[in-house]
Amino acid sequence: MFFASDNAGPAHPQIMQAMLDANRGYALPYGADAIMERVTARIREVFEAPEAAIHLVATGTAANSLALACMCQPFETVFCSPVAHIHEDECNAPEFYTGGAKLTLVGDSDKMTPDSLRAAFAAEETRGVHGPQRGPVSITQATERGRVYTVDEIAALTAVSRDFGQQAHLDGARFANALVALGCTPSEMTWKAGIDAVSFGGTKNGCPGVEAVIFFDPGKAWEFELRRKRGAHLFSKHRYLSAQMEAYLTDDLWLTSARAANANCRRLADGLAGVPGVRMLHDPQANIIFADMPRAVHKRLQDGGAVYYLLAGDADSGDPDELLPSRMVTDWSIGDDQIDRFVDLAKG
């Protein structure tokens, strides 16, 4: 009953097999392998972007930070939500890789609105040389609270960014989960909605560790290659990244895994809805649940061996009816039996 993170689940057997298959003979290093040629062609096909520049890295932090570094000057600021991964979970890596660009937090929610973004943009470049200059907006899809921007919502945010002469980045660590939730195409959720660059995640959805950075303007390709090398994120044995991504995309495994993760989340959410005292912060849209649950429920779950994040408080002492916040995340591999056991423990 492991619901702490989709990072913690196993890699998909098909992806592991692809890495073993790649571990034969010799291949040119640093992304010159034949598998990478096929990956580039496939991603261009999936995104309906025949000129897109495609690069692989091993972590989401590297993908986000290096992409933003190509879109932002050191004296500019990146606009993002207060709970964006680039703000809360990357140890100032975007600031480091951009050479000092700051982050401007927009609104007070996981989802930015056009009005709040416009106000944030308008508030910058008001102090001349003394203040940060406007830079790109970074949109997290799905958000760190498990919600999903609609295609129209993304387009509305990128329109604001364009009004101020700036570009838009999509942090897609859970890109596939959002995509299958919306039922749209990758192009509709990205460049057709005004997105310039995407961090296309694989690690949270069944890969051991690979993310693709996609620039729809190929003019950014060489700069990214230089920054990736200088930032120590260019793999010598790159074929093992390529093999992961190729298997991830083969026969739409990435979509199958995301659908399974989202379905597991829905099963868990529906089960918890029947537990007295449980209160969902919002209806889960992807594969993340945020819920307040009575301390007594947390106690039963933890004593029963369930693993998830209790965000505040102590399950062992205090009012058994006090509501304590928690986060649960499902991946593609969680079985119905584990979900049902978790719900049965919660019900007591």
N, C-alpha and C positions, 0 to 999 in steps of 0.2 A: 504493500500500500504506500507507494512512493509518489507523492504529489508535490514535492518541493519545487521542482523545476523540470522543464523539458530538456534542459542541459544535462540532466542526470541520467536520462534514459540510455539504453544501449543504441549503438549504431545499427542500422538496418543490415541484415545479412547480405543482401545483394550489393550493398556498397562496400562492405568488407571484402566480399569475393572479388569485386572489381579491383580493389587495391592489391589483393594477392595476384590477380591476373596481370596487373601492371608490373609486378615484381619479378619480371623475367627478362633476362638479357639486359640490353643497354638502351638508354634513351637520352637524347640531348637535354641538358639541364636548363634551368632558369626560364621555363615556359616555352621552350622551343620544341617540346615533345609533340609527337603526332596526335596524342590524345587531346592536347589543348587546342589544336586546330579544329578538331571535331566539336569540342565544347564551345568554342567561339561561334562556329556556324550554327550550332543548335540554339544557343541563347539568342542569337540574332533572329533566328526563325521564330522562337517562342515569343519574343517581344516585338516581332514585325519591324525590326530595326536593322536593316542590312548593312548599315555603316557604323553601327555602334562599336565602341571600343570596350573590350572585355578583359578584365584582369582578376586574378585569384589571389586571395590572402587566406590566412588560417584563422583569423579571429574577427569578430564583429567590430571590436574596438579599432583594429587596424583599418577595416573597410571604411568605417565612418570617418575616422580621423584623417586618413590619407585622401579620401574623396573631398572632404571639406577643405583640406589644405589646398587643393587644386581650384577651389571655388572662392577662396577668401584670402584677402591680404592681412598681414599681421595687425594692421591698424583698424581693421573692420570688426564687426560683431556678427555672430550667427544667432538667428532668432529661433527659439525652440520652446517647447512647453516646460513647465517647472519640474515635471517628472520624466522628461526625456532621458533615455539611456545615456546620451552624450553629456548630460548634466549630472545625473545622480550616480552613474555606475562606471565611469571611465577614467577616474582619477586625473582629470584635467588633460587627458590625452589629446582631445581636439585642440585645446589651447597650446599644447606642446608642439604638435605637428604643424599647426598653422603659424607657428612662430610668435604666438602671443595674442591672437585674436580672442576676444572675450565672447561670452554667451549672454544674450539678453533673453530673459525668461518672459514668456508671453501668457498673460492671463493667470488663472489660478486652478486650471484643470489639466487633465491629460490630453484633452483635445482643444487645440487653438480654434478661435473663430476669426472670420475675416475682420470683424470690427476690432477685436483685441490685437490682432496682428497689425492692422493699419495704424492703430494708436501707438504700438511699439515702434514701428518704422518711423512714424512722424516725430517721435520723441528724440530720435537720434539725428546726428548731423545738425544739431542746434547750437553747438558750442564751438564751431569752427575747428581749429587745430587742436583744441583742448579735449575733445571728446571722440569716442569711437565713430567710425564711418559705417554706413549701412553695408551689410553683407547678405549672404543667402539665408533662406529659411530652411530648417530641417524638420521634416514631418515624420513622426514615428507611426508605422503601419504594420501590424496592429499596435495600439498604444501599450504602454507599460501597465495600464489598468485593464487590458484585455478588450478594449473597445476598438471599433473599426471606423475609419473615415469612409464615407461614401465617395464615389468618384466625383460627384458634384462638389462635395466638401473640399476635396483635394484641389479641384480646379479653382474653387473660390479663393483658396489660400495662395495658390501659385499666381493667380491674377493680381492679388495685392502685391506680391513680391515683384511681379513684372512692372506694376505701376511705379515702383520705386527703382526700376532698372536692375533688379537682382534676380538670381537664379534660385532654384529649388532642389533640395536633396531629399530623398526618401530613405529613411532608416528602415529597411525591410528585414530585420532579423526574423520576424514572423510573417514575412511577405506571403508565403503560401497559405497560411492560416487565414489571413485577411482576404486573399483572393478567392478562396473557395467559399468563404462566408458571403462575399458579395456576388459571386457567380458571374464575374466579368472576366475580361481578358487581361493579360499582363500589360499590353499596350494601353488599354483603356485606363488602367490604374496608374500609369506612369506618364510616358511622353505625350500621350493624347490629352492628358489632364494638366500638362505643363511642367512635368518633372524633368529635370536635366540630368540627374545622376541618381543611381540606385545602389544601395548596399543590399544585395540579394542573398538572403540568409540560407544556409544549409545545415549549420551545426545544431540548431534547435529542432530540426525536423528529420533527424535520422542519419546525419553525416558525422564522422568522427571530428572533423574540424575543417570546414572550408566555407568561404563566403566569396561571392563574385561582386566586383565593383563594375558597374555598367555606366558608361558615359554615352549619352545619345549624340553628343557632339564629339566626333573622333579627334578634334583638335586638342583635346585634353590628354590624349593617350600618352604622348612622350613625357609630359610633365608628371603624370602619374607614375610612369615607369621609373623616372628618376627619383621621385619621392619615396616610392616603395623600396628601392635599393638603398637609398640613403637612410631610410628609417628601419633598415634591417628586417624587412618583411618580404624580401624576394627569396623564395625557397630555391636551393640548389637542386634538390631532387623534387622538382615541381610536378613530376608526373603523378605523384601520389595525391596532390591536390586535384589535378586534372581528372584522375580516375574516379575520385569521389563525386565530382560534379557531373561527369558524364553518366555515371550510374544513377545519380539523383534525378537526372532529367530523362533517362531512358524509360520508355513506356509510361511516362508521366508518374513515376514513383513519387516525385515531390508532391504532386497533387493528391495521390492516394494516401500518403502518410499524413498530410495535413487534414484531409477529410476524416481520417481515423482519429486524429488528436482532437479535432473539433467535436466529433460525435461522442467521444469519451467524456469531454467536458460537459456536453449537454446531458448525458446520462447521469453524471455526477450532480450537476445542478438540479436536475429534476428530482433526484433522490433526496438531496438536502432540503428541497423546498417543502418536503413533507415532515421535516424534523421541527418539533415545537421550539420556538425561540430563535431559529436561524433567520437572519435577515440579509438578503443579497444587497450589495451596494448598488448594483445595476445588473441587468440581464446579460449574462456572458454572451459575447458575440464571436469569440474565437476559441482559445483553449486555456483561458485564465479565469479563475473565480476569485473575487474578493467578497468575503462574507463575515458578518459579525455573528458569533455563536456563543451561547452561554458557556461560562467556565466549566460547568459540569460536562458539557459535550466535549470540550477540548480534553478534559481529564480522561474521559472514556477512550477517546481516540488515541491519545498519547500512550495510555496504559496498554492499549491493544496493539501498539506497534506502528501506528500510522505516522508517516513522515510528511510534514508540510510546514509552512511558515506561520507561526503565531507572531503577529506583528507587534503586539504590546501585551503586557501583563504576564501573569504566572498562572498556569493551569492548576497548580497544586495548592494554592492558598488564596482564600478570599471568598466572597459571596458566590455561591454556585450558579446563581442566576445572572450575574453580571456579564454583559456582552463584551467579548474580546475580539478584536479584528484578526483576520487570517487571510492568507493567500494560498490557493491551490492551483497547480498547473498540471495539465495532462499532456502526455505525448502519444505517439502513434502506437506504442508497445503495451500500454496499460490494458490489462484484460478486464472483461466485464466482472469476473469474480472478485478482483481487487476493488473495483468501484463499489460493487454491491456489499462487500464486507465492510468497507469504509462507512457506507450509509447505514448499515445495520448497527455498527458500533455507535454512530452518532445518535441513532434513535434510542439506543439503550435497551 
